[in-house]
Amino acid sequence: IQPRGVIRGHQFAKRAMVLLCIAAFGLVACGVPDDGPSSTEFSRKVGKICTDSNARVDAIAAMSAADPASIARGIERTVEEQRIAVSAIRAIAAPKGQRPKIDAWLESVDKVLKELEAIGSALDGGDAGNVTQRVTNARTLADKANAQAAALKLGTCASTAAPLPTTTTTSSSSVAVSTKTTGTGTTGK
């Protein structure tokens, strides 16, 4: 039998190590413990993050549909919002045994966000071919992320989050772009 002080000291040391690890390497490098809440509780917490993030992304998309430059700015703001949501999800303890699947899903989301950033850059540069290719890539990656979120039973996270632009090339140097809400697999809608 250990005195209370030893147990508390051990718990303090464990928490201090986790905080030190987070400070030194970030959440991704340290990981979050894998002995967290039930799947239902996890889904509820993550669903709230997705729902809240979706509302903010919808507002961004509504303001960003005017022209390629405003769409590019909207994509940038959307990516920022989604990265905040992904970080919040990563910080939630996972249900026992689920951390690897959750991390794989979030890695897929990160890939979608990188493609969205590339779409924004291509729009800024007027590179129609690159925009079209990047949208295609983002859709493929989003399908994978959506399937992963659905398999994790994260309903509000398994559908659309960030509107992927729909592109049509009007000439070799210009792009007609509209924001059409499609599945991205990011933090859902």
Secondary structure, 3 states (H helix, E strand, C coil): CCCHHHHHHHHHHHHHHHHHHHHHHHHHHHCCCCCCCCHHHHHHHHHHHHHHHHHHHHHHHHHCCCCHHHHHHHHHHHHHHHHHHHHHHHCCCCCCCCHHHHHHHHHHHHHHHHHHHHHHHHHHHCCHHHHHHHHHHHHHHHHHHHHHHHHCCCHHHCCCCCCEEEEEECCCCCEEEEEECCCCCCCCC
